[in-house]
Amino acid sequence: MASITPYETSAGKRYRVRYRKPDRSQTDKRGFRTKREAELFLASVEVAKSTGRYIDPTRARVTITDWMNAWLESRSDLRASTLDRVQGVVRNHIIPSLGNIALADLGRLQAQQWASRLSATQSPGSVRKIVNVLSAGLQLAGDDGRIPANPAVRLKLPRQSKSHKKFLTHEQVAALADAVEAKPAGEGFGLLILVLAYTGLRWGELSGLRVRDLDFRRGRIEVRTTMVEVNG
């Protein structure tokens, strides 16, 4: 059975609420200034238990650092290059600012203030990528029943401006290829310029090409392998 009991502190009378969690284990919460506050808290707990929305506060005491590291360990679905990038985001942008905060203590305002500070050193696109990493980790915390809601979703983020791309003419592509080829160590690299310009291959796709990927009879290149950089 739940109960509310008073106790004395140096600051005066306080109230303790003792109740059972859904797993029938007993816990309590202290520090209520009035009996009415304690009664309202107990009522909210009972409603949450009856509707399946109860959040065990002890499971939200894990720090952002520990939780994000555990989340990273669970992401076996990410490619090596993507995982390396996400680990860098967690290590360089999330842990230094939010790492010591418990899951339960990270509020929406604090998350918004953190995201806004990122704009001082990061581009709008980078800010969005960093916030998305935190949001993904906290979403798992919500799905795992540790927090009632994700404080990092729908934050106000800087708008991205559209970049204007410049496309070379055929003559400019040829001039660039000739200039590269004419350099002391540029023999053969002019051909790379032509391949990149006229096939649309990305650098990683070009780097991954092998002789077997070239079909001179049909005039085709087949992309089978992509070269990526992970941890240098």
Stockholm file with secondary structure:
# STOCKHOLM 1.0

chainA/1-232         MASITPYETSAGKRYRVRYRKPDRSQTDKRGFRTKREAELFLASVEVAKSTGRYIDPTRARVTITDWMNAWLESRSDLRASTLDRVQGVVRNHIIPSLGNIALADLGRLQAQQWASRLSATQSPGSVRKIVNVLSAGLQLAGDDGRIPANPAVRLKLPRQSKSHKKFLTHEQVAALADAVEAKPAGEGFGLLILVLAYTGLRWGELSGLRVRDLDFRRGRIEVRTTMVEVNG
#=GR chainA/1-232 SS CCEEEEEEETTEEEEEEEEECTTSCEEEEEEESSHHHHHHHHHHHHHHHHHTCCCCGGGGCSBHHHHHHHHHHHCTTSCHHHHHHHHHHIIIIIHHHHTTSBGGGCCHHHHHHHHHHHTTTSCHHHHHHHHHHHHHHHHHHHHTTSSSSCTTTTCCCCCCCCCCCCCCCHHHHHHHHHHHHTSTTCTTHHHHHHHHHHHCCCHHHHHTCCGGGEETTTTEECCCCCCCCSCC
#=GC SS_cons         CCEEEEEEETTEEEEEEEEECTTSCEEEEEEESSHHHHHHHHHHHHHHHHHTCCCCGGGGCSBHHHHHHHHHHHCTTSCHHHHHHHHHHIIIIIHHHHTTSBGGGCCHHHHHHHHHHHTTTSCHHHHHHHHHHHHHHHHHHHHTTSSSSCTTTTCCCCCCCCCCCCCCCHHHHHHHHHHHHTSTTCTTHHHHHHHHHHHCCCHHHHHTCCGGGEETTTTEECCCCCCCCSCC
//
